């Protein structure tokens, strides 16, 4: 990650759903434990588990590497083709999180 000082963490009881119905269908974020947009990370667990923080920071690094527009386009394209946890962007973040501790949801 190039600019860790820009990262901001927000804890909420749940991730708010997308306001657009089509995006809400594609990205059911209200079931997520975390969501990253650029340098902003929203999590639903306190304290934040190490694996979850590492996972979301991997997404921050992806945003830095790809840029916001290309990252969102790539994620959307991958989601349209593959089920959620099989998309390469997500697999990369899962692998990063699992280097810290195995997540209860992604034990692979």
One Martini backbone bead per residue (centre of mass of N, CA, C, O) as a GRO file, in nm:
protein
  108
    1UNK     BB    1   0.097   0.036   0.022
    2UNK     BB    2   0.131   0.384  -0.036
    3UNK     BB    3  -0.117   0.538   0.166
    4UNK     BB    4  -0.199   0.472   0.483
    5UNK     BB    5  -0.284   0.763   0.594
    6UNK     BB    6  -0.571   0.759   0.426
    7UNK     BB    7  -0.700   0.562   0.600
    8UNK     BB    8  -1.044   0.480   0.684
    9UNK     BB    9  -1.244   0.385   0.971
   10UNK     BB   10  -1.575   0.229   0.987
   11UNK     BB   11  -1.824   0.155   1.229
   12UNK     BB   12  -2.102  -0.067   1.182
   13UNK     BB   13  -2.366  -0.278   1.217
   14UNK     BB   14  -2.409  -0.221   0.899
   15UNK     BB   15  -2.424  -0.227   0.568
   16UNK     BB   16  -2.546  -0.031   0.352
   17UNK     BB   17  -2.742  -0.033   0.101
   18UNK     BB   18  -2.796   0.003  -0.205
   19UNK     BB   19  -2.989   0.234  -0.387
   20UNK     BB   20  -2.964   0.067  -0.632
   21UNK     BB   21  -3.130  -0.211  -0.735
   22UNK     BB   22  -2.912  -0.342  -0.920
   23UNK     BB   23  -2.674  -0.315  -0.725
   24UNK     BB   24  -2.809  -0.466  -0.489
   25UNK     BB   25  -2.822  -0.736  -0.642
   26UNK     BB   26  -2.508  -0.760  -0.703
   27UNK     BB   27  -2.452  -0.604  -0.404
   28UNK     BB   28  -2.504  -0.754  -0.094
   29UNK     BB   29  -2.368  -0.563   0.153
   30UNK     BB   30  -2.543  -0.615   0.417
   31UNK     BB   31  -2.370  -0.902   0.458
   32UNK     BB   32  -2.115  -0.769   0.513
   33UNK     BB   33  -1.808  -0.707   0.701
   34UNK     BB   34  -1.695  -0.540   0.447
   35UNK     BB   35  -1.601  -0.213   0.290
   36UNK     BB   36  -1.430  -0.081   0.001
   37UNK     BB   37  -1.348   0.273  -0.086
   38UNK     BB   38  -1.060   0.315  -0.140
   39UNK     BB   39  -0.979   0.457   0.179
   40UNK     BB   40  -1.254   0.334   0.266
   41UNK     BB   41  -1.357   0.157   0.565
   42UNK     BB   42  -1.616  -0.076   0.634
   43UNK     BB   43  -1.734  -0.222   0.943
   44UNK     BB   44  -1.909  -0.484   1.162
   45UNK     BB   45  -1.657  -0.531   1.357
   46UNK     BB   46  -1.599  -0.535   1.718
   47UNK     BB   47  -1.330  -0.586   1.689
   48UNK     BB   48  -1.111  -0.597   1.436
   49UNK     BB   49  -1.010  -0.840   1.264
   50UNK     BB   50  -0.717  -0.911   1.121
   51UNK     BB   51  -0.822  -1.046   0.858
   52UNK     BB   52  -1.014  -0.810   0.778
   53UNK     BB   53  -0.810  -0.585   0.758
   54UNK     BB   54  -0.626  -0.721   0.548
   55UNK     BB   55  -0.845  -0.751   0.334
   56UNK     BB   56  -0.919  -0.445   0.303
   57UNK     BB   57  -0.627  -0.349   0.241
   58UNK     BB   58  -0.613  -0.499  -0.025
   59UNK     BB   59  -0.827  -0.319  -0.159
   60UNK     BB   60  -0.670  -0.059  -0.139
   61UNK     BB   61  -0.433  -0.156  -0.315
   62UNK     BB   62  -0.609  -0.199  -0.566
   63UNK     BB   63  -0.696   0.092  -0.601
   64UNK     BB   64  -0.412   0.201  -0.639
   65UNK     BB   65  -0.326   0.020  -0.881
   66UNK     BB   66  -0.598   0.074  -1.073
   67UNK     BB   67  -0.810   0.252  -0.978
   68UNK     BB   68  -1.131   0.332  -0.935
   69UNK     BB   69  -1.265   0.276  -1.207
   70UNK     BB   70  -1.124   0.003  -1.280
   71UNK     BB   71  -1.206  -0.142  -1.021
   72UNK     BB   72  -1.514  -0.125  -1.058
   73UNK     BB   73  -1.525  -0.258  -1.337
   74UNK     BB   74  -1.391  -0.523  -1.261
   75UNK     BB   75  -1.582  -0.609  -1.040
   76UNK     BB   76  -1.841  -0.608  -1.207
   77UNK     BB   77  -1.749  -0.807  -1.421
   78UNK     BB   78  -1.686  -1.045  -1.228
   79UNK     BB   79  -1.971  -1.064  -1.097
   80UNK     BB   80  -2.121  -1.135  -1.369
   81UNK     BB   81  -1.951  -1.420  -1.397
   82UNK     BB   82  -1.902  -1.469  -1.085
   83UNK     BB   83  -1.903  -1.569  -0.787
   84UNK     BB   84  -1.805  -1.375  -0.534
   85UNK     BB   85  -1.545  -1.562  -0.409
   86UNK     BB   86  -1.420  -1.609  -0.721
   87UNK     BB   87  -1.310  -1.347  -0.762
   88UNK     BB   88  -0.999  -1.226  -0.799
   89UNK     BB   89  -1.013  -0.981  -0.611
   90UNK     BB   90  -1.117  -1.150  -0.366
   91UNK     BB   91  -0.901  -1.371  -0.352
   92UNK     BB   92  -0.669  -1.182  -0.284
   93UNK     BB   93  -0.791  -1.080  -0.013
   94UNK     BB   94  -0.822  -1.353   0.123
   95UNK     BB   95  -0.525  -1.432   0.115
   96UNK     BB   96  -0.427  -1.193   0.284
   97UNK     BB   97  -0.596  -1.250   0.538
   98UNK     BB   98  -0.479  -1.552   0.573
   99UNK     BB   99  -0.186  -1.453   0.664
  100UNK     BB  100  -0.294  -1.374   0.954
  101UNK     BB  101  -0.591  -1.519   0.947
  102UNK     BB  102  -0.845  -1.730   0.955
  103UNK     BB  103  -1.140  -1.716   0.829
  104UNK     BB  104  -1.459  -1.828   0.892
  105UNK     BB  105  -1.552  -1.793   0.580
  106UNK     BB  106  -1.233  -1.838   0.455
  107UNK     BB  107  -1.089  -2.158   0.484
  108UNK     BB  108  -0.860  -2.132   0.206
   0.00000   0.00000   0.00000
